Amino acid sequence: MIESDKTATMEQVARAAGVSIGTVDRVLHNREGVSEKTRKKVFDVINEIGYKPNIYASILSRRKDFSIVAIIPYFQTGEYWELVYNGITRAVKQSQGLNIDLKIFYYNQFELESFRGACRNTIDARPDALFIAPIYKEETIRLVHHLTSLSIPVAYIDTKPGNTDYLAYFGMPLFESGYLAADLLVGNDPGVREVVSFNIDRGEAPPNDSTLNRHRGFLAYLNDNNPGCTLTDCSMSPFDFLYNMRLFDAFFEEHPDVRHIITFNSRAHLISDWMEIRGIRDKKLLGFDMLQANMRALKNGTISVLVAERTDKEAFKAVKSLIDFLVLRQRPPRRDNYSSIDILTRYNVDFYLTEE
């Protein structure tokens, strides 16, 4: 009786079966030149001692490189896309030694032609896999159709356009997060007659699907639970601080009774900065995403609630799903992977600020 060993080696299998290591290798790879009697003997030993081939060693011996392209917007330190970048690079770093070559093609998220350039660069690069957070839906669909026709797997985060084939999606349930946001901000309080939504002016660029779906969820909640409350939509600048100061001043001068504010993107801190400068403490502001600027504003009380996901972890898992598929031919257990929704307030934000 051979003692079972989870760390059994090919050499142990060969010794127990009374054959050479080369014969064991031929059996494992279903090569010719091995009799059925010997093949059966080798498999009997493998089953008895629990030998498992070292898949990673086999991969390294092949010396094959795998190319992954990620398409993400340019970003500045502290912005949402930095979290995505951190998740992408961490996944590749943790797979060091598996011959993963990462190329990141950046684009200006407010310029369609810039995104088209990133798509052309991706096609020219002929990657083995693509990671993308779709902002320009139609162009993304065309790119993904082209890549999947070549059997190139795609992983999405944030949103996933319809009518495309993809390996995996990781992200927040967007409609539900908007529905939850309405419950947290206004509930069914009949005294709340109006909420203002400040979202980013994207110029000629189309609205982001993630903000649109949150917006729809918010309105659905109001329709179901607080039909007397209206949502007023305004646009703010992503970069012009003075413009935003004038915008907020003018809006609340005309609407002094509006005390509930939401933004369906990651830039609630732009509004909280105005509140801090003006010394405003009688308004309730809800935002999305765990940017450090948002979390600081939450801690000091200018943001009341953050609805968030672990963006860096979603990006990490999306890239890891591509690596596992390329290297091990393993698909993720689920195609659509919805994250939990975290609700942050000033009373629990410290536990998130200290996370690595």
N, C-alpha and C positions, 0 to 999 in steps of 0.2 A: 504494500500500500504506500503510495507516494503522498507525502504530507502536502496539503494545499498551501499555496503561498501567493498572496495577492501581488507580490512584487517578483514573481517568477520571471526568469529571463529565457531568451531563445536558447541559450547554451544549456540551461537546465532541461528544457524540452528535448533537445537533441540527445542529451545524455540519458534521460529516462526512456526515450524511444529507441535508443541504440542506433541513431543515425547521425549524420553530420549536420552542422549548422546550416550549410548550404541546402541540404535536403529540406530542412524545416522551412527555410526561406522560400523554396520553390513551392512547397505545399501551401504556405500562407498566401502566396501570390498566384496560385492556381496555374503554375507553369508546367510544361511537359517534362517528361523524363522521370516520373515518379510512379511506381506501381500502385494499384489500388490498395493492396495489402499494406504497403508502407504509409500511404496517405491516411488510411484508417487508423493505423497505429499512432501516427503523429497527432491526429485530431482527438483520439482517445486520451492521450497524455495531456493535451491542451485543456480538454474539458475537466480532467481529473485535478490538475494542479492550479487551474484558474489563470492560465497565462493570457495576458492581453497585450497585443502588439503596441509598441510605443509609436503612436500616430505622429506625434510631433517630431520625433527623431526621423521617421520616414520622410516627413515633409522637408526637413532640413537637408536630408541627403539628396533630395531632388533638386535643391538649389533653385527653385522657381520663385520669382518675384511676383507679388500681387500688387496691382496698382489700384488705389482708391482715389477718386476725385470727390471733393466736397465743394459745393457751391454755396457761398454765404455772402451777405453784404459786408462792405467795409464797416468797421466799427471803431469807436474810441473807447479808451479805458473806462470801465464802469457801465457800459451799455449792455443791452440784452444779448447782442450777438457775441460779446466776449464770453458769456456763459456757454454758449453753443460751441465756440472755438475751444474752450477749455475741455469740454466733454469729448470733442473729436480727438484732440491731441492726446488726451489721457488714455483713450482706448488704444490708439496706435502705440503709445509708449509702453503700455502694459503687454502688448503683443510683440515686444522687441524680440528679435530672433526668428520671427516667422516670415521675414522678408516682405514686410508690408511697406509699400512706397505710397506716401500720402501727397497728393497735390491739392492745394486749395485755390480755387479761382474766386476772386472777390469781385464785387460789382457794386455800383451805386444803386441802392434800393429805390431811389426816386427817379431813375432814368431807365426806361425800357431798353434802349439800345445798349446800355451797359450790361444789362442782364443777357441780352442776345449775344453779346461778345463772350460772356462766360460760357454760354451754351456752345458756341462755336469752338471755343478752346477745349471744352470737354470732348466734343466729337473728334477733334484733331488728336487729342491725347489717347484715344482708344483705351479707356480704363477697363479694369476688370469689374468695377462696381462704382456706384454713384450714391452719395449722400446729399440730400437737398431738403431745404425748408422752402416750400413753394410760396412765392409772393406773386409772380406773374403766371397766372394759371394756364392760359392758352399756350404760352411758350414752353412752360414746364411739360404740359401734356405732349407737345410735339417732340421735345427732347426725349422724354421717357419712352414714347412709342418707338423712336429710332433706336434707343439703347436696348430695350427689351426685345426688339426684333433680332438683335444680335446676341440674345441670351445674356445680357449684362444686367445683374440684379440692382435694384434701387431700394433705398431705405429713405422714408420720409420722417420728418418731425414737424410739429406745429399743426400743419394741415395736410390733407391728402386730396388731390383733385380726383374727380370721378373718372371712370372709363380709362383707367391705366392699370397696367400690371405692376406689381411691386412685391418685394420680398417682405417688408415689414414697415409698420408705422408706429411711432412712439409719440405720445402727446396727451395733453389734457382734453377731456371731453368738453368741447368749447361751448356748445349750446347750454349744457348743464351748468357750466361755470358762470355763464351770464345769468341764468335763472337763479342760481345760488346767490350771486352778487346782489340781485334785486331784493332777495329775502333778507340779506344781511344789512343792506343800506336803508330800505324803507319798510319792508315787511308788509303787513296789511293795515298799517296805520292810516286811517282816513284823513289825518291831519296833514299828511305830506301830499301837497297838491302838485308839486313840480320838482323834477330832478334835471340838472344840467349835465350833459356829457361833453367833455372836451377831448377831442381826438386829433391826431396829427394830420395837418394839411399835407397831403401827398402830391400836390400839384397835378401833373398829368398822369401820374401813376395811379393804377386802380386801387381801390380800398383793399386792405389786407383781409383775407378770408377769416383769419382768427378773430379779428375785431368785429367783423360782420356777424359771425356766428354768436359771439358773446352778446352783441347788440340785440340779435333776434331772441336769444334766451331771456334777456332782461325784459324786453317788451312782452314776451309771452307770460312772464311772471306777473307783470302789471295787469295784463288783460285777465289773467286768472284770479288774481288776489287783490288788486288795488286799482280797479278800472278808473277811478277818479283822479289818478296821478298821471301826469304827462311827462314825457321825456323830450327835452329840448337839446338839439345837437348843435355844437359849435366846433370850429376848427382852430387849433393852435399851431404855432410854428415849432418844428423840432429843434431849431437852433437859435432863433432870435429872441433873446431874453427880454429886451425892451418892448418888442412888439407884444409879447405875451403879457407883460405887466399892464400895458395899456388896454389890451383885450379884456383881461380879468377885471380891471378897474371899471371899465365901461359897462361890462355885462352886469356886474353886481350893483352898480349905481342904478341901472334900469330895472333890475330884478332884486330889490333888497330883501324880499321874503324867501328867496331860494336859499336853502341851507344844506341841500344834499347834492353832492358832486360825485361824478364817476368819470374815469377814463378807461376805455377798454383795451388799452395797450400798456406798455411797461413804463410810461413816463409820467406817472402821478407826481413824481418829485418836482416836475416843472410847476405844477399847481401849488404844491406844498411850499415851495420856495417863496411864491407870492404871498401865501398865507403867513409865513414866518416873518417876512419883511413888513407886512401890513399889520402884524399883531392880531390876526384874525383867529379866534378860537371857538366861534359859535357855529362852525360849519362842519359837516361830516363828509369826509373824502374817502372814497374807496378806489383802490387801484389794483393792478395785477403785476405779478412777477417780483422775484426776490433780488432786485438790484440793491446794491449796498446803499445807494442814495434813498431808495424807497424805504429801506429798513431803518435807516437813521431817522427819517421823517416819521415813521411809525413809532419809533422809540420816544421821540420828543413830542408826539401828540398831534402833529399837523396832518398826518394820515391816520385815519381811524381803523381801517381794516385793509389788509392785503389778501387777495385770493391768488394762490400761487401753486406752481409745480416745481419739481427739481429739474430745471432746464438743462443744467450740465449733465445730470444723470440720464436724461432722455437722449441727449446727443451721444453720450457714451454708449448707451445700450444699442442705439441705432447703428453706430459704426461697428460695435462688437458683433452685431447680428450679421453684418456684411463679412467681417473677418471669419467668423465661424462657418459661414456658407462657403466662402472661397477656399478656406484651408481644410475644413472637415466635411464639407458638403452637408452641413447640418442646417436645417431651417429652424427658425424660432418656433416655440410651441404654439404661439398665436401670431396671426398676421397683423391684427390690430391690437395694439398694446396701450390701453388708456391708463394714464397715471392717476394716482390719488390726487385729490384737491386739498391743499393745505390752506387753513384759515389762520392768518397771523394777526395778532393784536399787540399792543404795547406790553401786554402781560406775558406773552410767550416768545416774543421776538428774540430775546437774549439767547434762547436755546438754539435758534437758527443762526444767529451771528457768530456763535462759537463753533459751528460745524466746519469741518474741513472741506 
